[in-house]
Amino acid sequence: MSLNKKVAIPLAVIVLIVAAGGGWLYKTGWFHKDGDGHSRLEHVAKQLYTCSMHPFIIKDKPGTCPICGMELIKKIDGATDGTAQTPEQKQQAEMLGHVSLSPTQQVMANVATVEARQQGINKEINAVGIVQYDQSRQAKVTAWVAGRIDRLNVNAVGAYVSKNKPVAEVYSPDLVATQQEYLLAIKSRDQLKNSPISAISQNGDGLVASAKQRLMLFGVKESQIAGLEKAGKPNIRLPIYTPLSGVVIEKLVQQGQYVNTGDVLFNIADLSTVWVEVEVYENEFPDIHVGQQVEIRSQSFPGKPFTGRVAFIYPFLDPKTRTVKVRLEMPNAGMKLKPDMFINAVIKVPLGKSIVVPITAVMDTGKRQVVWVESQPGMFESRDVQVGQQTDDKIQILSGIKEGDKVAVSGGYLIDSESQLKGGGGQSMPGMKMDGQKPASPSAPPAPARPAPGKKSGGMNMNDMKM
């Protein structure tokens, strides 16, 4: 009897301890089922594995994903359901977003980093346009007197003419008669200047001035009038000069042709400076101002930019194209820019200083932009960034990184792949569709219950998929 008491009392104590412990475990939720159909106690007793690309795949042993064939990784309890995590679990979850590469791996993956810097960047407005003649540097050579073109010194379009050399010589009976009148007025002035009557002597000067004015109205220059006075006889042919030096863009007469007063003989254009008219969209032209520097490129001279400035912004908008024309003034050394040539223009608008990184450092997933930052030597973590303006090789970062952060400018996609292999999920996977499937949604209903441990499945079994 005493022996039974000795056995019964310890046994009762053990039962009470077990009952109290079980009640405490039940109260703290160790027997409650979680989202994948298993209790916390089962997770402690058995490690589950999942796929980083397909998190609804859950298995109780290591292996490969039946969908993509990637190696399964350990499932972290409480990572997504908001339950409490142990310090070890929190550290493991944080490290999933980090990728560690040895120096050898960095060399083989061609990983290079640069520091994010504060520097000035320009907003670039791209536009297309056409080279035009500078209208302020165009002129017409016209006949100031009716007559016959006795000599033509310019015989083809494209010839260069100078305002100091005559382009043609014209014979005009009216011009010859006017020259004779001028010579007679000079003789009369010389005869009458010694007259004691002042009215007569002044009358001679008036006749000379009147004849000289008629010659100048016929296009005769001061130097030609001086030569006429010195020679004392009229010139049969009158040389015709151009108002400016340039290129003949239109020839309208032939040698021997009779012309009337006001007829156009040539059209001349000075191509040392040209206009370029570009079309800028209505949401961009407010950033353009007169005097801004512009760079243009032409297919005729690849790799050789031309620099000019904004000279004028037209005060109207084209309702069909929704664009505003902007006139650029371009120096044209060597006359390389030809009228009617198509060009591409880049107008740079200064935006001030901001954080700038090479454009290769930013990975664009379609919905967000990501950069990989080297937080420690050989340790990389992903950062979501907000980008601004970009140039040919640099991009503005508005938020996400700070000055001095080392960002990966090459090898970023390889780091992202390494993150996926190690369970970080990568940066390009959220929202991505695989094989026509839709991405997993938090509101999707759970899959059927997990099969019994003794039941085996071959190939891809839908019962292995848990949400």
C-alpha positions in Angstrom: 0.0 0.0 0.0 2.8 2.3 0.8 4.5 1.4 -2.5 1.4 2.4 -4.5 1.4 5.8 -2.7 5.0 6.3 -3.6 4.2 5.6 -7.3 0.9 7.4 -7.4 2.0 10.7 -5.9 4.9 11.4 -8.4 2.7 10.2 -11.2 0.0 12.6 -10.3 2.5 15.4 -10.0 3.8 14.6 -13.5 0.3 14.5 -14.9 -0.4 17.9 -13.4 2.8 19.4 -14.8 2.0 18.0 -18.3 -1.6 19.3 -18.1 -0.4 22.7 -17.1 2.2 22.9 -19.8 -0.3 21.7 -22.4 -2.8 24.3 -21.2 -0.1 27.0 -21.5 0.9 25.9 -25.0 -2.8 25.9 -26.1 -3.3 29.3 -24.6 -0.3 30.8 -26.4 -1.5 29.4 -29.7 1.0 26.6 -30.3 -1.8 24.2 -31.4 -3.7 26.7 -33.6 -3.4 26.2 -37.4 -1.7 28.9 -39.4 -2.2 29.9 -43.0 -0.6 26.8 -44.5 -2.6 24.4 -42.3 0.1 23.6 -39.8 0.5 24.6 -36.1 3.5 26.4 -34.7 4.4 23.2 -32.8 4.5 21.3 -36.1 6.7 24.0 -37.7 9.1 23.6 -34.8 9.1 19.9 -35.1 9.4 19.9 -38.9 11.2 22.4 -41.2 9.2 23.3 -44.3 10.6 24.4 -47.6 9.2 26.7 -50.3 10.1 28.3 -53.6 11.3 31.9 -53.8 9.6 32.4 -57.1 6.4 30.5 -56.2 5.8 30.9 -52.5 2.6 28.8 -52.7 4.8 25.7 -53.2 5.4 24.2 -49.7 7.1 20.9 -49.0 8.4 19.1 -45.9 11.8 18.3 -47.4 14.5 19.9 -49.6 14.2 19.6 -53.4 13.3 21.5 -56.5 10.2 23.5 -57.4 7.8 21.5 -59.6 7.1 24.6 -61.7 10.5 26.3 -62.3 13.0 23.7 -61.1 14.7 26.1 -58.7 16.1 24.8 -55.4 13.6 25.1 -52.5 14.5 27.3 -49.5 13.6 27.2 -45.9 10.2 28.6 -45.0 10.3 31.4 -42.4 7.5 31.2 -39.9 5.6 34.4 -39.2 7.3 36.3 -42.0 4.1 37.3 -43.7 1.2 36.6 -41.3 2.2 39.3 -38.8 3.0 36.8 -36.0 5.9 37.4 -33.6 9.3 36.3 -34.8 12.3 35.3 -32.9 15.5 37.4 -33.2 17.0 34.7 -35.3 14.0 34.6 -37.6 14.1 38.4 -37.9 17.8 38.4 -38.8 17.2 35.6 -41.3 14.3 37.6 -42.9 16.4 40.7 -43.1 19.3 38.9 -44.7 17.0 37.5 -47.4 17.2 40.9 -49.1 21.0 41.0 -49.0 23.4 39.3 -51.3 27.0 38.5 -50.2 29.6 38.1 -53.0 33.2 37.2 -52.5 35.9 39.2 -54.4 36.2 36.3 -56.8 32.5 36.3 -57.5 32.5 40.1 -58.0 35.2 39.8 -60.6 33.5 37.0 -62.4 30.2 38.8 -62.4 31.8 42.0 -63.5 30.4 43.9 -60.5 31.5 47.5 -60.3 30.4 50.2 -57.9 30.5 54.0 -57.8 29.5 56.5 -55.2 26.3 58.5 -55.6 27.2 62.2 -55.9 25.5 65.6 -55.8 26.0 67.3 -59.1 24.2 69.4 -61.6 22.1 67.8 -64.2 20.2 69.2 -67.2 16.7 68.3 -68.4 17.0 67.4 -72.1 14.3 68.4 -74.5 14.6 66.5 -77.8 13.1 67.9 -81.0 13.4 67.5 -84.7 13.7 70.3 -87.2 14.8 71.5 -90.6 17.7 73.8 -91.6 16.4 77.1 -93.2 18.0 80.2 -94.8 18.6 83.0 -92.4 16.0 85.5 -93.7 18.0 88.4 -92.5 20.9 87.3 -94.7 19.0 87.0 -98.0 18.9 89.5 -100.8 17.7 90.0 -104.4 19.8 91.5 -107.2 17.4 93.6 -109.3 17.6 95.8 -112.4 17.5 99.5 -111.3 17.2 100.6 -114.9 15.7 99.1 -118.1 18.3 97.7 -120.6 20.1 94.7 -122.0 22.4 92.3 -120.1 25.6 92.6 -122.1 27.8 90.6 -119.8 26.8 88.0 -117.1 29.6 87.1 -114.6 27.6 84.4 -112.8 26.4 81.5 -114.9 25.2 78.9 -112.4 23.3 78.5 -109.2 25.5 77.8 -106.2 28.2 80.1 -107.3 29.7 82.3 -104.6 29.5 86.1 -105.2 31.0 89.0 -103.4 29.5 92.4 -102.9 32.7 94.0 -104.1 32.6 92.3 -107.5 30.0 93.0 -110.2 27.7 90.1 -111.1 26.6 91.6 -114.5 26.9 94.6 -116.8 23.9 96.2 -118.4 23.6 98.6 -121.3 20.8 101.2 -120.9 20.1 104.2 -123.2 18.5 106.0 -120.3 21.6 105.5 -118.2 23.9 106.8 -120.9 21.7 109.9 -121.3 21.7 110.6 -117.6 25.5 110.3 -117.5 25.7 112.9 -120.3 23.4 115.2 -118.4 25.7 114.9 -115.4 28.8 115.8 -117.4 27.0 118.8 -118.9 25.9 119.9 -115.5 29.5 119.8 -114.3 30.6 121.9 -117.3 27.8 124.4 -116.7 28.8 124.7 -113.0 32.4 125.4 -113.9 31.3 128.1 -116.3 28.8 129.8 -114.0 30.8 129.6 -110.8 32.7 132.8 -111.6 29.5 134.8 -112.3 29.2 137.9 -110.1 25.5 137.0 -109.7 25.2 134.6 -106.8 21.9 133.2 -108.0 23.5 132.1 -111.3 26.5 130.5 -109.6 24.3 128.6 -107.1 22.1 127.4 -110.0 25.1 125.5 -111.4 25.6 123.6 -108.2 21.9 122.7 -108.2 22.1 121.2 -111.7 25.0 119.0 -110.7 23.3 117.8 -107.5 20.1 117.0 -109.5 22.0 114.9 -112.2 24.0 113.1 -109.5 20.7 112.2 -107.7 19.3 110.6 -110.9 22.4 108.5 -111.3 22.3 107.2 -107.8 18.6 106.3 -108.3 19.8 104.2 -111.3 22.0 102.2 -108.9 25.3 104.0 -109.8 27.7 104.1 -106.8 29.6 107.2 -105.5 32.9 105.7 -106.7 31.4 105.1 -110.2 30.2 108.7 -110.3 33.6 110.0 -109.3 35.2 107.9 -112.1 32.7 109.2 -114.6 33.6 112.8 -113.6 37.3 112.0 -113.9 37.0 110.3 -117.3 34.8 113.0 -118.7 32.7 110.5 -120.9 29.8 108.2 -120.1 30.2 104.4 -119.5 28.3 102.3 -122.1 27.9 99.4 -119.6 27.0 99.8 -116.0 28.3 97.2 -113.5 25.7 95.6 -111.2 26.7 94.6 -107.7 25.0 92.5 -105.0 23.9 93.9 -101.7 25.7 91.2 -99.8 28.2 88.3 -100.3 26.8 84.9 -100.4 25.7 82.0 -102.6 23.4 82.3 -105.7 20.3 80.2 -104.9 18.3 81.3 -107.9 19.4 82.7 -111.4 16.6 84.3 -113.4 18.4 85.9 -116.4 20.6 85.0 -119.4 23.2 87.0 -121.1 21.7 89.2 -123.8 18.3 89.3 -122.2 16.4 92.6 -122.0 15.1 93.5 -118.5 12.8 96.1 -117.1 13.2 98.3 -114.1 12.7 96.1 -111.0 13.2 92.7 -112.6 15.0 90.2 -110.3 18.3 88.9 -111.7 19.5 86.7 -108.9 18.6 85.6 -105.4 21.5 85.6 -103.0 21.8 83.9 -99.5 24.6 84.2 -97.0 25.0 80.7 -95.5 27.7 81.7 -92.9 24.8 81.6 -90.4 21.6 79.5 -90.8 18.3 79.1 -89.0 17.0 75.8 -87.7 13.3 75.6 -87.0 12.4 72.8 -84.5 9.0 71.7 -83.2 8.6 71.4 -79.4 5.6 69.8 -77.7 3.3 72.2 -75.8 4.2 70.6 -72.4 7.9 71.3 -73.0 8.2 74.7 -74.5 7.6 76.6 -71.2 11.1 75.5 -70.2 12.7 77.0 -73.3 13.9 80.6 -73.3 15.7 82.9 -75.8 19.5 82.6 -75.5 19.6 78.9 -74.3 22.4 76.8 -75.7 21.3 74.1 -78.2 23.1 71.2 -79.6 22.1 69.7 -82.9 23.2 66.5 -84.8 22.8 65.5 -88.4 23.0 62.1 -90.1 25.4 63.7 -92.6 28.0 64.3 -89.8 27.6 61.5 -87.2 29.4 62.1 -84.0 29.9 65.8 -84.8 27.5 68.1 -82.9 26.8 71.7 -83.8 26.2 74.3 -81.2 23.9 77.3 -81.4 21.3 79.2 -79.4 17.6 79.8 -79.2 16.9 83.0 -81.2 13.1 83.2 -81.2 10.0 81.3 -80.0 7.0 81.6 -82.3 3.9 83.1 -80.6 1.5 80.5 -82.0 0.9 76.7 -81.7 0.2 74.3 -84.5 -3.3 72.8 -83.7 -2.6 69.6 -85.8 0.7 68.6 -84.2 0.3 70.4 -80.9 3.8 71.8 -81.2 5.4 75.2 -81.0 8.1 76.2 -83.5 11.4 77.4 -82.0 14.0 79.2 -84.2 17.6 78.3 -83.5 20.5 80.4 -84.8 23.5 78.3 -85.8 27.0 79.3 -87.0 27.7 77.4 -90.2 31.5 77.3 -90.6 32.4 75.6 -93.9 28.7 75.6 -94.9 28.2 72.1 -93.7 24.6 72.7 -92.7 22.5 72.8 -95.9 19.0 74.3 -96.1 16.2 71.7 -95.9 18.5 69.3 -94.0 16.8 67.3 -91.2 18.4 67.5 -87.8 17.9 66.3 -84.2 18.2 69.0 -81.5 18.8 68.7 -77.8 17.9 71.7 -75.6 19.4 71.5 -72.2 17.5 73.0 -69.2 19.5 73.3 -66.0 17.8 71.6 -63.0 20.2 72.4 -60.2 22.2 70.0 -58.1 20.8 66.6 -57.0 22.0 63.0 -56.5 23.1 61.5 -59.8 24.1 57.9 -60.6 25.0 56.2 -63.9 21.9 55.1 -65.7 23.1 51.5 -65.7 22.8 51.4 -61.9 18.9 51.5 -62.1 16.9 48.4 -62.8 13.5 49.1 -64.1 10.9 46.4 -63.4 8.1 48.2 -65.0 6.3 49.2 -61.8 9.3 50.4 -59.8 13.0 51.3 -60.1 15.6 49.4 -58.0 19.3 49.9 -57.3 21.7 47.6 -55.5 23.7 49.3 -52.8 26.9 47.9 -51.2 26.0 48.3 -47.5 29.2 46.5 -46.4 32.2 45.3 -48.4 30.9 42.4 -50.5 27.3 42.8 -49.1 24.6 44.2 -51.4 21.0 45.2 -50.6 18.3 46.4 -52.9 16.7 49.9 -52.6 13.6 51.2 -54.2 14.3 54.6 -55.7 12.3 57.4 -57.3 14.0 58.7 -60.5 13.8 62.0 -62.2 15.4 63.3 -65.4 18.0 61.4 -67.3 20.7 62.2 -69.9 22.6 59.8 -72.2 24.5 58.2 -69.3 23.3 59.6 -66.0 20.0 59.6 -64.2 18.6 61.8 -61.3 17.7 60.1 -58.1 14.9 61.9 -56.1 14.7 59.5 -53.2 15.9 56.1 -52.0 19.6 56.6 -51.6 21.8 59.3 -50.2 25.1 60.9 -51.2 28.0 58.6 -50.6 26.1 55.3 -51.1 28.0 52.9 -53.3 25.7 51.6 -56.0 26.4 48.7 -58.4 26.7 50.1 -62.0 27.3 46.8 -63.6 26.4 43.2 -62.7 23.1 44.3 -61.1 21.0 41.7 -62.8 23.4 39.0 -61.8 23.2 40.2 -58.2 19.4 40.1 -58.5 19.6 36.5 -59.8 21.8 35.5 -56.9 19.2 37.1 -54.5 16.5 34.9 -56.1 18.6 31.8 -55.8 19.3 32.5 -52.1 15.6 33.2 -51.4 15.5 36.9 -51.5 12.9 36.8 -54.2 14.8 39.2 -56.5 13.5 42.5 -57.6 12.0 41.7 -61.0 9.5 39.1 -59.8 6.7 41.1 -58.1 3.7 41.4 -60.5 5.4 39.1 -63.1 3.4 36.5 -65.0 4.8 33.0 -65.5 3.3 30.6 -68.0 0.0 32.5 -68.2 -0.5 32.4 -64.4 -1.5 35.4 -62.4 0.6 36.5 -59.5 -0.4 35.2 -56.1 -2.8 37.5 -54.3 -3.1 37.9 -50.5 -6.9 37.6 -50.9 -6.8 34.3 -52.8 -8.4 31.3 -51.1 -6.2 28.7 -49.5 -5.5 25.5 -51.4 -6.8 22.1 -50.3 -5.4 20.6 -47.1 -1.9 18.9 -47.2 -2.1 15.1 -47.9 -1.2 12.6 -45.2 2.5 12.0 -44.6 2.3 8.5 -45.9 0.8 9.4 -49.3 3.3 9.8 -52.1 2.7 11.9 -55.2 4.5 11.9 -58.5 5.3 14.8 -60.8 3.6 18.1 -60.2 0.9 17.6 -57.5 -1.5 20.5 -56.9 -1.8 19.2 -53.3 1.7 20.4 -52.7 0.7 24.0 -53.4 -0.2 26.1 -50.3 -1.0 29.8 -50.1 
